[in-house]
Amino acid sequence: MKKRNIAIIAHVDHGKTTLVDEILKSSGTFRDNEDTSNISMDVNPLEHERGITILAKTTAINYKDYRINILDTPGHADFGGEVERIMNMVDGVLLVVDAYEGTMPQTRFVLKKALAAGVKPIVVINKVDKPSARCKEVVDEVLELFMDLGASDDQLDFKVVYASAINGTSSLDPDISTQTKGFSGLLDYIISEIPEPKGDPNYHLQFQPALLDYNDFVGRIGIGKVHNGVIKVGQNVSCMRLDGTVKQFRIQKLFGYLGLKKIEIDQAEAGDIVAVAGLSDISVGETLCEPNNLDALPILHIDEPTLQMTIGTNSSPFCGKDGKLLTARKIEERLIKETQRDVSLRVAPNDAESWIVSGRGELHLGILIENMRREGFEIEVSKPKVILKEENGVKLEPYEELQIECPEDTVGNVIEELGHRGAVMDSMNNINGQVRLIYNIPSRGLIGFTTNFLTLTKGYGIINHTFKEYKEMANVDVGERTLGVLVSIDEGKTTAYSLGGLEDRGIMFVEPGIDVYEGMIVGEHTRENDLAVNVTKGKNLTNIRAAGSDHTVVLKRPRPISLEYALDYINSDELVEVTPHFIRLRKRILNTQERKKFDSRN
């Protein structure tokens, strides 16, 4: 059977995964009596809830006489390392672009990776059913982006397919009336435009993992392309390690893909995308060869982490009341297990009870914490910090390209706020009453910005950013919150009476009847200093009935605290307590008197 290997790339929420799901349904891969109503490449509950792809997924369909291997890639820049490595496994890409939004920061980011790898693109203009769709202008934008990124003549000669993935329709014409059910036109383009995988099955074996998976039965699994030769179950192979050493092992299992299933196979040959099990510490970029023909492929680039935080055991007075997994040993095992699957993550011991965890961004680390929370862990987490480098005595920090879309009447506030955070504007355009701003900004300038941004744009702003480069450290003091917090001085249950008396002091994070402890943050102060408050005080009861005593206390709704908000919000002297059902903000030093002494010394 002939083969085609393609990846689907796009900006977040432009419809990659929906498109793959609909291609699977319309390709004839599933039986007629098989339920296809709930097919989705995103199987992780977090992926469903957030509507984003977190991990790259591999699937395959049979179409005409071809096996088409499809890799659905993450669109978010925090997972950009996976996109880069996947380009090593494919010969073409489907670039999916929203028919209204057009090219966005991650569109540029993922396309740059694809063009650098020399793969052939096909452009899919998705969501053409939107009333605001502007297909012709978006195709022009895409062409401009290709030229801007230095695409070759062959890459510039791309085919365009117009689709509505949500409706399962497509056409080769921008006129929406020509849309028909299915994606046969797109699949025909994949066969005619995307070249056959290079590689010779008669040459000696070369297999290179570009992604990792893990399961408890066979351990670490390397997913990649067989570049040359044939690989078989039971075969003895040599793994050429990244450090130059060679390790021999036996192939225990081989997995191929069809539809949403991972299927065990006996052998695979050049051009096949497969998963290999048998070496417990196989790593991305290593090469599997025949023992008598050691011939390593070029090592794949793995993005370095840019952000770090400490994750430790829960030390609050409420430790053990909610979660089941509390000990340092359990937390360390879980973090090490995550590094088995995620090559962009680094874990190093900090002290006996905590670890420094480094990753590609707030979303990358936030998803790890959210998964641990759902698994029953109780942990405490510090404020994220950017990772600084030093070259020739000069301190360097990560910079990002920031793209913002916001209503015209909120632009002034956004520009002013970014000015304080060391951002430099590259461009400003007005599109139908929405202003698009593009900035260069130090990564630390973005910590805590997202929460402010939603307030500044009254909830109508769209923000995207992607890592650009390491540059000399900017001389700006950013990253800390300017307003102080309200901190509980007592342990107990909050009362409506005490919360009502504090409403003019700030915005509350808790409602009546919530358990709190000394040192827990219960609200935001209206001023720059922290304020110790009593939120558990009840009303003094007397046998004298005063006029007006029957008035019910009506409280304002407390501010909801999500995990992302909490990590964004805290300062360096604060922590986030994360348990299966609660996210609490707290001071590092819980005792009020000790904290005052510490603050007076600093």
ChimeraX attribute file (.defattr): number of C-alpha atoms within 10 A of each C-alpha:
attribute: neighborCount
match mode: 1-to-1
recipient: residues
	/A:1	7
	/A:2	13
	/A:3	16
	/A:4	22
	/A:5	25
	/A:6	27
	/A:7	26
	/A:8	27
	/A:9	30
	/A:10	30
	/A:11	27
	/A:12	21
	/A:13	17
	/A:14	27
	/A:15	24
	/A:16	28
	/A:17	25
	/A:18	20
	/A:19	25
	/A:20	20
	/A:21	22
	/A:22	21
	/A:23	21
	/A:24	26
	/A:25	22
	/A:26	19
	/A:27	17
	/A:28	14
	/A:29	16
	/A:30	17
	/A:31	9
	/A:32	8
	/A:33	6
	/A:34	7
	/A:35	10
	/A:36	15
	/A:37	7
	/A:38	7
	/A:39	16
	/A:40	18
	/A:41	22
	/A:42	20
	/A:43	13
	/A:44	13
	/A:45	10
	/A:46	15
	/A:47	15
	/A:48	13
	/A:49	8
	/A:50	10
	/A:51	14
	/A:52	19
	/A:53	24
	/A:54	20
	/A:55	20
	/A:56	20
	/A:57	18
	/A:58	23
	/A:59	20
	/A:60	23
	/A:61	22
	/A:62	19
	/A:63	16
	/A:64	13
	/A:65	10
	/A:66	13
	/A:67	18
	/A:68	21
	/A:69	24
	/A:70	26
	/A:71	25
	/A:72	26
	/A:73	25
	/A:74	26
	/A:75	28
	/A:76	25
	/A:77	23
	/A:78	23
	/A:79	23
	/A:80	23
	/A:81	20
	/A:82	24
	/A:83	27
	/A:84	24
	/A:85	23
	/A:86	26
	/A:87	23
	/A:88	19
	/A:89	24
	/A:90	28
	/A:91	22
	/A:92	27
	/A:93	25
	/A:94	24
	/A:95	24
	/A:96	27
	/A:97	29
	/A:98	26
	/A:99	27
	/A:100	19
	/A:101	14
	/A:102	22
	/A:103	21
	/A:104	18
	/A:105	21
	/A:106	23
	/A:107	22
	/A:108	19
	/A:109	25
	/A:110	25
	/A:111	25
	/A:112	18
	/A:113	20
	/A:114	27
	/A:115	20
	/A:116	14
	/A:117	17
	/A:118	16
	/A:119	20
	/A:120	23
	/A:121	28
	/A:122	24
	/A:123	21
	/A:124	26
	/A:125	30
	/A:126	28
	/A:127	25
	/A:128	23
	/A:129	18
	/A:130	13
	/A:131	9
	/A:132	11
	/A:133	19
	/A:134	17
	/A:135	23
	/A:136	11
	/A:137	13
	/A:138	19
	/A:139	20
	/A:140	12
	/A:141	14
	/A:142	21
	/A:143	17
	/A:144	14
	/A:145	17
	/A:146	19
	/A:147	14
	/A:148	11
	/A:149	16
	/A:150	14
	/A:151	19
	/A:152	14
	/A:153	9
	/A:154	11
	/A:155	17
	/A:156	17
	/A:157	13
	/A:158	14
	/A:159	16
	/A:160	20
	/A:161	20
	/A:162	29
	/A:163	31
	/A:164	27
	/A:165	25
	/A:166	14
	/A:167	16
	/A:168	19
	/A:169	25
	/A:170	26
	/A:171	22
	/A:172	16
	/A:173	14
	/A:174	19
	/A:175	11
	/A:176	18
	/A:177	9
	/A:178	12
	/A:179	20
	/A:180	17
	/A:181	13
	/A:182	22
	/A:183	23
	/A:184	17
	/A:185	14
	/A:186	23
	/A:187	16
	/A:188	13
	/A:189	14
	/A:190	22
	/A:191	20
	/A:192	11
	/A:193	15
	/A:194	20
	/A:195	17
	/A:196	16
	/A:197	21
	/A:198	13
	/A:199	16
	/A:200	16
	/A:201	18
	/A:202	11
	/A:203	12
	/A:204	18
	/A:205	25
	/A:206	27
	/A:207	30
	/A:208	28
	/A:209	27
	/A:210	26
	/A:211	24
	/A:212	22
	/A:213	16
	/A:214	17
	/A:215	12
	/A:216	6
	/A:217	7
	/A:218	14
	/A:219	17
	/A:220	22
	/A:221	27
	/A:222	28
	/A:223	26
	/A:224	25
	/A:225	25
	/A:226	29
	/A:227	26
	/A:228	21
	/A:229	20
	/A:230	21
	/A:231	28
	/A:232	18
	/A:233	19
	/A:234	15
	/A:235	12
	/A:236	17
	/A:237	22
	/A:238	19
	/A:239	26
	/A:240	23
	/A:241	18
	/A:242	15
	/A:243	7
	/A:244	9
	/A:245	8
	/A:246	16
	/A:247	13
	/A:248	15
	/A:249	16
	/A:250	15
	/A:251	17
	/A:252	15
	/A:253	18
	/A:254	24
	/A:255	20
	/A:256	22
	/A:257	20
	/A:258	19
	/A:259	22
	/A:260	19
	/A:261	12
	/A:262	16
	/A:263	13
	/A:264	14
	/A:265	15
	/A:266	12
	/A:267	17
	/A:268	20
	/A:269	22
	/A:270	23
	/A:271	28
	/A:272	27
	/A:273	27
	/A:274	27
	/A:275	25
	/A:276	28
	/A:277	23
	/A:278	19
	/A:279	19
	/A:280	14
	/A:281	11
	/A:282	23
	/A:283	23
	/A:284	23
	/A:285	24
	/A:286	25
	/A:287	27
	/A:288	29
	/A:289	26
	/A:290	19
	/A:291	17
	/A:292	9
	/A:293	12
	/A:294	18
	/A:295	15
	/A:296	19
	/A:297	16
	/A:298	10
	/A:299	14
	/A:300	17
	/A:301	13
	/A:302	16
	/A:303	18
	/A:304	15
	/A:305	20
	/A:306	23
	/A:307	21
	/A:308	23
	/A:309	20
	/A:310	21
	/A:311	25
	/A:312	25
	/A:313	25
	/A:314	23
	/A:315	16
	/A:316	18
	/A:317	12
	/A:318	13
	/A:319	15
	/A:320	16
	/A:321	9
	/A:322	16
	/A:323	19
	/A:324	13
	/A:325	19
	/A:326	20
	/A:327	16
	/A:328	17
	/A:329	12
	/A:330	12
	/A:331	22
	/A:332	20
	/A:333	10
	/A:334	14
	/A:335	20
	/A:336	15
	/A:337	15
	/A:338	16
	/A:339	14
	/A:340	20
	/A:341	20
	/A:342	19
	/A:343	20
	/A:344	20
	/A:345	22
	/A:346	19
	/A:347	18
	/A:348	14
	/A:349	14
	/A:350	13
	/A:351	10
	/A:352	10
	/A:353	16
	/A:354	20
	/A:355	22
	/A:356	17
	/A:357	20
	/A:358	24
	/A:359	28
	/A:360	23
	/A:361	22
	/A:362	20
	/A:363	16
	/A:364	20
	/A:365	21
	/A:366	15
	/A:367	16
	/A:368	15
	/A:369	22
	/A:370	17
	/A:371	15
	/A:372	20
	/A:373	20
	/A:374	13
	/A:375	14
	/A:376	16
	/A:377	26
	/A:378	29
	/A:379	27
	/A:380	24
	/A:381	23
	/A:382	21
	/A:383	23
	/A:384	25
	/A:385	19
	/A:386	22
	/A:387	18
	/A:388	15
	/A:389	16
	/A:390	11
	/A:391	8
	/A:392	5
	/A:393	7
	/A:394	10
	/A:395	14
	/A:396	17
	/A:397	19
	/A:398	22
	/A:399	25
	/A:400	21
	/A:401	23
	/A:402	24
	/A:403	22
	/A:404	21
	/A:405	21
	/A:406	24
	/A:407	18
	/A:408	15
	/A:409	11
	/A:410	18
	/A:411	19
	/A:412	10
	/A:413	14
	/A:414	19
	/A:415	16
	/A:416	10
	/A:417	15
	/A:418	18
	/A:419	15
	/A:420	12
	/A:421	22
	/A:422	21
	/A:423	24
	/A:424	16
	/A:425	17
	/A:426	12
	/A:427	10
	/A:428	14
	/A:429	12
	/A:430	13
	/A:431	11
	/A:432	8
	/A:433	11
	/A:434	18
	/A:435	18
	/A:436	20
	/A:437	20
	/A:438	20
	/A:439	20
	/A:440	19
	/A:441	24
	/A:442	29
	/A:443	29
	/A:444	25
	/A:445	23
	/A:446	21
	/A:447	24
	/A:448	23
	/A:449	18
	/A:450	18
	/A:451	15
	/A:452	14
	/A:453	22
	/A:454	16
	/A:455	14
	/A:456	18
	/A:457	19
	/A:458	12
	/A:459	11
	/A:460	14
	/A:461	21
	/A:462	15
	/A:463	15
	/A:464	19
	/A:465	24
	/A:466	21
	/A:467	22
	/A:468	16
	/A:469	12
	/A:470	17
	/A:471	15
	/A:472	16
	/A:473	16
	/A:474	18
	/A:475	7
	/A:476	14
	/A:477	11
	/A:478	19
	/A:479	23
	/A:480	16
	/A:481	16
	/A:482	11
	/A:483	13
	/A:484	17
	/A:485	28
	/A:486	26
	/A:487	27
	/A:488	27
	/A:489	21
	/A:490	20
	/A:491	16
	/A:492	16
	/A:493	17
	/A:494	24
	/A:495	18
	/A:496	21
	/A:497	18
	/A:498	17
	/A:499	24
	/A:500	16
	/A:501	13
	/A:502	18
	/A:503	14
	/A:504	10
	/A:505	16
	/A:506	17
	/A:507	19
	/A:508	23
	/A:509	17
	/A:510	21
	/A:511	19
	/A:512	17
	/A:513	12
	/A:514	12
	/A:515	13
	/A:516	23
	/A:517	23
	/A:518	22
	/A:519	25
	/A:520	28
	/A:521	29
	/A:522	28
	/A:523	26
	/A:524	20
	/A:525	21
	/A:526	16
	/A:527	13
	/A:528	12
	/A:529	11
	/A:530	16
	/A:531	19
	/A:532	18
	/A:533	22
	/A:534	22
	/A:535	30
	/A:536	24
	/A:537	16
	/A:538	13
	/A:539	10
	/A:540	5
	/A:541	7
	/A:542	7
	/A:543	5
	/A:544	7
	/A:545	9
	/A:546	8
	/A:547	7
	/A:548	7
	/A:549	8
	/A:550	8
	/A:551	7
	/A:552	9
	/A:553	11
	/A:554	9
	/A:555	15
	/A:556	12
	/A:557	11
	/A:558	14
	/A:559	13
	/A:560	10
	/A:561	16
	/A:562	12
	/A:563	18
	/A:564	17
	/A:565	13
	/A:566	22
	/A:567	24
	/A:568	22
	/A:569	23
	/A:570	24
	/A:571	19
	/A:572	14
	/A:573	13
	/A:574	21
	/A:575	25
	/A:576	25
	/A:577	25
	/A:578	25
	/A:579	29
	/A:580	18
	/A:581	12
	/A:582	15
	/A:583	16
	/A:584	22
	/A:585	25
	/A:586	24
	/A:587	22
	/A:588	18
	/A:589	17
	/A:590	21
	/A:591	16
	/A:592	17
	/A:593	11
	/A:594	11
	/A:595	16
	/A:596	12
	/A:597	10
	/A:598	11
	/A:599	10
	/A:600	8
	/A:601	7
	/A:602	5
